[in-house]
Amino acid sequence: MLNQAVTSAIEAPSAKEESHEETKEIQDGVRIAEAVTMSWSKRSLIMVYICMWLIYFVRALNGNLTRNLSPYITSDFQGHSLLTVIDIITSIMSAACTMPIAKILNLWDRVIALASMLLIAIIGLILMACCHDITTYCVAQAFVTVGFTGLIFCIDVLTADTSTVQDRALAFAFTSSPYIIMAFAGAPLSESFNKTNWRWAYGTISIILPTVTVPLIIVWWLAKKNAQKENPIILTSERRSWIEHIRWFIVEFDMIGIFLLIAGFSLFLLAFVLAGSQAGTWHSTKIICMIVIGGVTIGVFVCYERFLATKPFIPYHLLVSRTIIGTCLLNFTYIIAASCWDAYFTSFLQVVYNTTLMQAGYVTAIANLISPLWLIGVGWLVRITGRFKWLLLCAIPVYMLAIGLMIHFRSPGYSIGFMCMCEVFLGFGTGTIIALEQTAVLAASEHENYASVLAVLGLSGSIGGAIGSSISGAIWTNTLPNKLKEYLPEETKSQWYEIYESLSVQLSFEVGTPTRNAIERAYALAQRNMLIAGVSIMAITIAWVLLIKDIRVKGRTDTKGLLF
């Protein structure tokens, strides 16, 4: 719903959480966003949302193709077992990029961040199309992940800039709706590119992405120019010497704080990369030191932000807000649980259920179909009731039910239809959790801190993804090779490593043969262990939801102008 929002004072979400009174210094990026929404037309607003929808469409296309094709790409390089290692590396890159992007969004302008992330994504896509070894593929994935993570982060901030609090869940539902199309188009596209040349998939995306992103940059830039004409925007830029400019940059970007946070999390997560990629390394002194030093560095970051930072990345009262803490812990734990079993799921479907790549893609896309459709319902329920916590409390048991049923139906003797049913439940649970996490942290903060709280939320998810992928990799590394050695018949027992490292080799054995039966048994056992880890970790999220304050969003407005 498009409506003219009345400019009003921000209603405090909670007297306990938001009693912190301080003079707010609105930064240039936020000031520009407010000036744009105060002066633009309904046509400009509609064009911005169309462009954001198209960017989400390309992101959904890239994610779908990567999920379906990665097992075959890594198998081409004899690195199928490295899927989780690649996931961990990309999670670290995602965690490292959101904080600087948030500062760019706030200090300068939304379009500068968009253009920067577009360039990084295109570089990564070109590298993907040209890679000929697993190392280049990992580097390319890192660039692509940073670029798309940054683009979607910018889109989410723009969505928050241009929507009211009570309609924000609906706005996020709209921008996420391209996943509905990908549920039907992603699987056949993946199979087509796999049969011809998977490199063309990324070459195609590298052409489409700027085609849909540049118009958004132009529309926002023109709207900013129009706002400048109608009511000149007073920016805080000053004439400075080089030394003063460097000092300003260090202070305003909170370079020390961001360095401490990125260094701490990088050490912490790299320990999981090293420990998860090889069996028997968790007791290593090197791994323990990296985890301890990383944890201490993160603690130093919190103390620095509280007592020493001149311009903290996020105000301390938000850093200790129970709503933001609870939501970030929810996101962190949920992503760990999902990442525990997801990396090898399409391979599992093809090996155990004998599906084609296209059929496996359709199965995994069911959740992506249900989730955005249900998001519209979630948005309306939040709009009508003005509350969101009760929906989170309903979503978690549904998600756990889906994983629990997967544990039961993961064996070769069951119909693939049972897995489809589980994906339906996953769609309802996942869609609700992701949308309401964003709603919660934004409801607990002010407009000038939107980028910061979304960055912290994204950071928690990236860390969770790295840890979850590490758990998945550890289970895979310690289960599948051993079970292959145990189950394979004598005539193929010596080929266990080639089978372990290549999905194509696994699928080359005919269904019903002793070797294929052995591979299916080993896969089913590994998948069972990963699913058990996921559902066990997910149970913790109930405590985090109870920690979240049930903020009333109906009737509130903390953004100005013509809004969604």
Buried (B, 14 or more C-beta within 10 A) or exposed (E): EEEEBEEEEBBBBBEEBBEEEEEEEBBBBBBBBBBBBBBBEEEBBEBBBEBBBBBBBBBBBBBBBBBBBBBBBBBBBBBBBBBBBBBBBBBBBBBBBBBBBBBBBBBBBBBBBBBBBBEBBBBBBBBBBEBEEBEBBBBBBBBBBBBBBBBBBBBBBBBBBBBBBBBBBBBBBBBBBBBBBBBEBBBEBBBEBBEEEBBEBBBBBBEBBBEBBBBBBEBBBBBBEBBBEEEEBEBEEEEEEEEEEEEBEEEBBBBBBBBBBBBBBBBBBBBBBBBBBEEEBBEBEEBEEBBEBBBEBBEBBBEBBEEEBEBBBBBBBBBEBBBBBBBBBBBBBBBBBBBBBBBBBBBBBBBBBBBBBBBBBBBBBBBBBBBBBBBBBBBBBBBEBBBBBBBBEEBBBBBBBBBBBBBEBBBBEEEBEBBEBBBBBBBBBBBBBBBBBBBBBBBBBBBBBBBBBBBBBBBBBBBBBBBBBBBBBBBBBBBBBBBBBEBBEEEBBEBBBEBBBBBEBBBEBEEEEBBBBBBBBBBBBBBBBBBBBBBEBBEBBBEBBEEBBBBBBEEBBBBBBBBB
